Every structure is written in structure tokens, then in C-alpha cells.
């Protein structure tokens, strides 16, 4: 779970707006 949390944080910073749109399409992925 540790690596997953770090990966999620990295993706949030890397994807940024893309991640926001992705979360809208995949609400179940939101924390």
C-alpha cells in the first residue's frame, strides 16, 4: 500500500488536470 500511495501522489502531481478528469470518470479510484 505504501508504494501505491506514493504512486498515487506522483500521478496526481504528474497528471494534474488529467487526473482530475480521470477521477470524474473513475470515482471509485478517488480516496
N, C-alpha and C positions, 0 to 999 in steps of 0.2 A: 504494500500500500504506500510505503514511503516513496518509491520511485514513481508511482502513479501520481502522487500529489505533486512531486517536483515536475513531472512531465506536464501535468495539467497547468501548473503555474507558467511553465515555459511556453506552452501553447497559447495561453491567454495573452501573454506579452507579445509573442511572435505573430499570432493570427490577428489579435486585436479585433478590428471590426468584423473580420471574417468569423472569428469565434463567436461574436455576439449573434450574428445571423445563424450560425450553426446551432447555437443553443436554442434559438427560436424554433428551428426545425427539429431539434432533438432535445426537448425539455427534460427528458429522463436523464440526460447526461449532466444537467445542472446539479450542483452540490446541495 
